[in-house]
Amino acid sequence: MVTVEIQVLDFITKKPIPNAIVIVDRYSLKTDSEGKVVVDLEPNLYWVVVKHPNYYDQSQAIDVRLAQKFKIYLMPKVVLVR
């Protein structure tokens, strides 16, 4: 097993997104105030789904055999333009 860190960030502002749901393998985890979740996984390829009510869902493959830290960017559903 390896400890994997996934951080969820706003695509536009690059700021962390707290309370996003990260689904990987058999786990459903909620991001902390820094937009992070930590999970122990076997070295393998995984499909990750990230959800938050203010953002479009994002799906992404991660290869835990090559890295243990990943960043996933979500696009906000509403973009304010001045």
C-alpha positions in Angstrom: 0.0 0.0 0.0 1.1 3.6 -0.6 -0.3 6.8 0.8 -1.9 8.9 -1.9 -2.7 12.6 -1.6 -5.3 14.2 -3.9 -5.8 17.9 -3.9 -8.9 19.5 -5.5 -8.4 23.0 -6.8 -10.5 25.7 -8.6 -9.5 25.8 -12.3 -9.7 29.6 -12.5 -8.4 30.8 -9.1 -6.2 27.7 -8.3 -7.5 27.9 -4.7 -8.3 24.7 -2.8 -11.9 23.4 -2.8 -13.1 22.2 0.6 -15.9 19.7 1.0 -15.6 18.2 -2.5 -16.4 14.5 -2.7 -13.5 12.4 -4.1 -14.4 8.8 -5.2 -11.5 6.5 -5.8 -11.6 2.7 -5.7 -14.1 1.8 -3.0 -13.6 5.0 -1.1 -15.7 8.2 -1.0 -13.9 10.9 0.8 -14.5 14.6 1.6 -11.7 17.2 1.0 -10.4 19.2 4.0 -10.0 22.9 4.2 -6.9 22.6 2.0 -8.9 20.7 -0.7 -7.0 17.5 0.2 -7.8 13.9 0.8 -5.4 11.1 1.8 -6.0 7.5 1.1 -4.0 4.2 1.2 -4.1 2.4 -2.2 -2.3 -0.5 -3.8 0.2 0.6 -6.6 -2.1 0.6 -9.6 -4.1 2.7 -12.1 -7.3 4.2 -10.7 -10.2 6.2 -12.0 -11.0 9.2 -9.8 -14.4 11.1 -9.8 -14.6 14.5 -8.0 -17.9 16.2 -7.3 -18.9 19.5 -5.7 -22.3 21.3 -6.0 -20.7 24.5 -7.3 -18.5 22.9 -9.8 -18.7 20.6 -12.8 -17.9 16.9 -12.0 -14.4 15.9 -13.1 -13.1 12.4 -13.9 -9.4 11.6 -14.2 -7.1 8.6 -14.2 -4.3 8.5 -11.7 -1.4 6.0 -11.8 -0.3 5.3 -8.2 2.7 3.3 -9.5 4.3 6.5 -10.8 3.3 9.2 -8.3 1.6 9.6 -4.9 0.5 13.3 -5.1 -2.1 14.5 -7.6 -4.0 17.7 -8.3 -7.4 17.7 -9.9 -8.9 21.0 -11.1 -12.7 21.7 -11.2 -14.4 24.3 -13.4 -16.9 26.5 -11.5 -20.5 26.3 -12.8 -20.8 30.1 -12.6 -18.1 32.4 -13.6 -18.6 36.1 -12.7 -17.3 38.6 -15.2 -17.0 42.3 -14.5 
